[in-house]
Amino acid sequence: MFVNRFKVVQKIPQIVRNFSCSKNLLSEELFVHRDSNDNNPQIPFEFTEANMTRLCAIIQNYPQGCQRSALSAAMDIVQRQIGWIPISAMHKVAEVLSIPRMRVYEWATFYTMCKRRYRGKFNVKVCVTTPCMLRGSDVILQAVEEATCCCAGSLSADRMFGVDVVQCQGACANAPVLVVDDDYYEDVNVCDVHNIIQTLKSGGIPPCGPQSGRFAAEPITGLTTLCECPPSPGFGIQAGLGDASPPLPRC
């Protein structure tokens, strides 16, 4: 604090706030398409006869002129037929549904379940959202990469596995969660990961669901509520409002 001839001036300490943010994750595959040897409009795509029949049946569920409503189903059928959705398949979907190609591009780039690159015979997805992270998803991801010989975001040398990091698979009570195509493997540990991958390599189908012995999402330490038989109908009702006789226990 100092004094000049006119007024008293007080120095105010400067307050500095640290600003932090998460790491920027940049990916051109979210919205940009660039032609490649295995993904360009010149590579033909056709639905199989069975899939075309299935798609036509789905389109019939909507009024004339509303074929666009079947876009989700059409994209899913493409992906189940060849494992991913190349640009030529998008053009075919637009042709079948009689909609602009841009509508198909919008769908494919918005929904992350649409694979715009080949992700292997088995697409292994490791959830890294908060519940799974707290339960060791980083260790699970490392185990997956070691078992598949494939880094996250890439394909294994034999093109059998594609490993991806994903956000919230909707099974938070069973974290950590590993998803292979449509099958969920929950409560996994490092040994479970190696067993699952080895079974897939051997041509088997590992049993999906919780790997810890749980049936579903019940407490892993056992039931803590609803441990007694529930009372029968009429329990606690005044005698004048119903049967005056005491209710019998129901098991």
Backbone hydrogen bonds, N-H to C=O, Kabsch-Sander energy under -0.5 kcal/mol:
donor,donor_aa,acceptor,acceptor_aa,energy
2,F,9,V,-1.6
4,N,7,K,-1.6
9,V,2,F,-1.6
9,V,7,K,-0.5
16,V,14,Q,-0.6
17,R,15,I,-0.5
26,L,24,N,-0.6
30,L,27,S,-1.0
31,F,28,E,-1.2
32,V,28,E,-2.7
36,S,39,N,-1.8
39,N,36,S,-0.8
43,I,40,N,-1.7
52,M,48,T,-2.8
53,T,49,E,-2.1
54,R,50,A,-2.1
55,L,51,N,-2.7
56,C,52,M,-2.5
57,A,53,T,-1.9
58,I,54,R,-1.7
59,I,55,L,-2.4
60,Q,56,C,-1.6
61,N,58,I,-1.6
62,Y,59,I,-1.9
66,C,63,P,-2.2
69,S,66,C,-1.9
70,A,67,Q,-2.4
71,L,68,R,-2.0
74,A,70,A,-2.4
75,M,71,L,-2.5
76,D,72,S,-2.0
77,I,73,A,-2.3
78,V,74,A,-2.2
79,Q,75,M,-2.2
80,R,76,D,-2.2
81,Q,77,I,-1.5
82,I,78,V,-2.1
83,G,79,Q,-2.0
85,I,115,K,-3.2
90,M,86,P,-1.6
91,H,87,I,-1.9
92,K,88,S,-1.8
93,V,89,A,-2.3
94,A,90,M,-2.3
95,E,91,H,-2.0
96,V,92,K,-2.6
97,L,93,V,-2.4
98,S,94,A,-0.8
99,I,94,A,-2.0
103,R,100,P,-1.0
104,V,100,P,-0.8
104,V,101,R,-0.6
105,Y,101,R,-2.4
106,E,102,M,-2.6
107,W,103,R,-1.5
108,A,104,V,-2.6
109,T,105,Y,-2.2
110,F,106,E,-1.3
111,Y,107,W,-2.1
112,T,110,F,-0.6
114,C,111,Y,-1.7
115,K,113,M,-0.7
116,R,114,C,-0.8
121,K,159,R,-1.0
122,F,160,M,-2.5
124,V,122,F,-0.8
124,V,162,G,-2.6
125,K,123,N,-0.6
125,K,179,V,-3.5
126,V,164,D,-2.6
127,C,125,K,-0.6
127,C,177,V,-1.6
128,V,166,V,-2.0
132,C,129,T,-0.7
133,M,129,T,-2.8
134,L,130,T,-2.7
135,R,131,P,-0.8
136,G,133,M,-1.5
137,S,132,C,-1.5
139,V,136,G,-0.6
140,I,136,G,-1.9
141,L,137,S,-2.8
142,Q,138,D,-1.8
143,A,139,V,-2.2
144,V,140,I,-2.5
145,E,141,L,-2.5
146,E,142,Q,-2.0
147,A,143,A,-2.6
148,T,144,V,-2.4
149,C,145,E,-1.0
150,C,145,E,-1.5
153,G,163,V,-3.7
154,S,151,C,-2.0
156,S,161,F,-2.6
159,R,156,S,-2.0
162,G,122,F,-2.1
163,V,154,S,-1.4
164,D,124,V,-2.7
166,V,126,V,-2.2
166,V,164,D,-0.5
174,N,171,A,-1.9
175,A,172,C,-1.4
178,L,185,Y,-3.0
179,V,125,K,-2.7
180,V,183,D,-2.6
181,D,123,N,-2.2
181,D,179,V,-0.6
183,D,180,V,-2.6
185,Y,178,L,-3.1
186,E,184,Y,-0.5
186,E,209,G,-1.4
187,D,174,N,-2.8
187,D,176,P,-0.6
188,V,176,P,-1.6
193,V,189,N,-2.1
194,H,190,V,-2.0
195,N,191,C,-2.2
196,I,192,D,-2.7
197,I,193,V,-2.5
198,Q,194,H,-2.3
199,T,195,N,-2.1
200,L,196,I,-2.0
201,K,197,I,-2.3
202,S,198,Q,-1.7
203,G,200,L,-1.3
204,G,199,T,-2.6
209,G,184,Y,-3.4
211,Q,186,E,-2.6
222,G,219,P,-1.8
235,F,232,S,-1.5
237,I,234,G,-1.7
241,L,238,Q,-1.6
242,G,239,A,-1.0
250,R,230,P,-0.7
